[in-house]
Amino acid sequence: MLQYQLQGRGHDRRHVCVSWPQIGQSIVKASYGDINVSSLTAFRRLNRNVQLFLLTAGLTGMTVLGGIFGVLFNLFILRLGYGTEFVGLVNATGLLAFAAPALLAGWLGSRWGTRPTLILGLIITAIGYGLLSFT
């Protein structure tokens, strides 16, 4: 087990213990003073809507938005005979395609509120994935 100690001013001490993962246990535990909080316990303390959003974002991120799909897509482009410059151009174009609607989402979030904006975004994403199946 590795133990790191971060010291702030005066009595502000934070200990982070990192151990090899075991089944059913958290990988990282942090202790703030006398309170030990594991990452799973911290996740359980969140609001249910926040938990569902984080699970959805995590599953989507691991599959379509940068997980194994990104690796396989890059290898596929290279296998087609394109160079690494083209792979970078395709990746940059995809990131810019995410950045443009993010500006609109920020504006809508400040105008309508975050919940209706998130729901609208999820509906548009679902429609887009549905239409993607017809291509």
C-alpha positions in Angstrom: 0.0 0.0 0.0 1.3 3.4 -0.9 0.5 6.4 1.3 0.7 10.0 0.3 0.3 12.9 2.7 -0.7 16.3 1.5 -0.1 19.0 4.0 -1.8 22.4 3.9 -1.7 25.2 6.5 -1.9 24.3 10.1 -4.1 21.3 10.9 -5.4 20.8 7.3 -4.0 17.3 6.5 -5.3 15.0 3.8 -4.1 11.4 3.5 -4.7 9.4 0.3 -4.1 5.7 0.5 -3.8 3.8 -2.8 -3.9 0.0 -2.8 -4.3 -2.7 -5.4 -8.0 -3.2 -6.2 -9.8 -6.1 -4.7 -13.2 -7.3 -5.7 -15.9 -5.2 -4.0 -13.5 -2.6 -2.7 -12.7 0.8 -3.8 -9.4 1.6 -5.4 -8.8 4.9 -3.7 -9.7 5.9 -0.2 -9.3 9.4 1.1 -9.4 10.4 4.7 -10.1 14.0 5.7 -9.4 14.3 9.4 -11.3 11.5 11.2 -13.8 10.8 8.3 -12.8 8.1 5.8 -14.6 8.4 2.5 -14.2 5.9 -0.4 -15.1 6.8 -3.9 -18.1 4.4 -3.9 -19.4 6.0 -0.6 -19.0 9.4 -2.1 -20.9 8.4 -5.2 -23.7 7.0 -3.1 -24.0 10.3 -1.2 -24.8 12.2 -4.5 -28.3 13.0 -5.6 -30.0 10.3 -7.6 -30.2 12.5 -10.7 -26.5 13.2 -10.5 -25.7 9.5 -10.1 -27.8 8.6 -13.2 -26.2 11.4 -15.2 -22.7 10.3 -14.2 -23.4 6.7 -15.1 -24.9 7.6 -18.5 -22.0 9.9 -19.2 -19.5 7.3 -18.2 -21.0 4.5 -20.2 -21.4 6.7 -23.3 -17.8 8.0 -22.8 -16.4 4.5 -22.6 -18.1 3.3 -25.7 -18.8 5.9 -28.4 -17.1 9.2 -27.3 -13.6 8.1 -26.8 -13.3 4.7 -25.4 -12.6 1.7 -27.5 -14.4 3.2 -30.5 -11.8 6.0 -30.8 -8.9 3.5 -30.8 -10.6 1.2 -33.3 -11.7 4.1 -35.5 -8.1 5.4 -35.7 -6.8 2.0 -36.5 -9.5 1.6 -39.2 -8.5 4.9 -40.8 -4.8 3.9 -40.8 -5.7 0.5 -42.3 -7.6 2.3 -45.2 -4.2 3.8 -46.1 -4.5 7.3 -44.8 -1.7 8.9 -42.9 -1.4 10.0 -39.3 -2.0 13.6 -40.3 -5.4 12.7 -41.6 -6.2 10.8 -38.4 -5.4 13.9 -36.4 -7.6 16.0 -38.7 -10.5 13.6 -38.3 -10.1 13.7 -34.5 -9.9 17.5 -34.4 -13.0 17.8 -36.5 -14.9 15.6 -34.2 -13.8 17.6 -31.1 -14.8 20.9 -32.8 -18.2 19.3 -33.7 -18.7 18.8 -29.9 -17.5 22.3 -29.0 -19.9 24.2 -31.2 -23.1 22.8 -29.6 -21.5 23.2 -26.2 -21.7 27.0 -26.7 -25.3 26.8 -27.6 -26.0 24.4 -24.6 -24.3 26.9 -22.2 -26.5 29.7 -23.5 -29.7 27.5 -23.3 -28.7 26.4 -19.8 -28.5 29.9 -18.5 -31.7 30.8 -20.3 -33.9 27.8 -19.6 -32.1 26.1 -16.7 -29.8 23.1 -16.6 -32.4 20.3 -16.3 -34.5 21.2 -19.4 -31.3 21.7 -21.4 -29.9 18.3 -20.3 -33.2 16.6 -21.3 -33.3 18.4 -24.6 -29.7 17.3 -25.2 -30.4 13.7 -24.4 -33.5 13.7 -26.7 -31.4 15.2 -29.6 -28.7 12.6 -28.9 -31.2 9.8 -29.0 -32.7 11.0 -32.3 -29.2 11.3 -33.7 -28.3 7.8 -32.7 -31.6 6.6 -34.1 -31.0 8.3 -37.4 -27.4 6.9 -37.5 -28.8 3.4 -37.7 -30.3 4.3 -41.2 -27.0 5.2 -42.7 
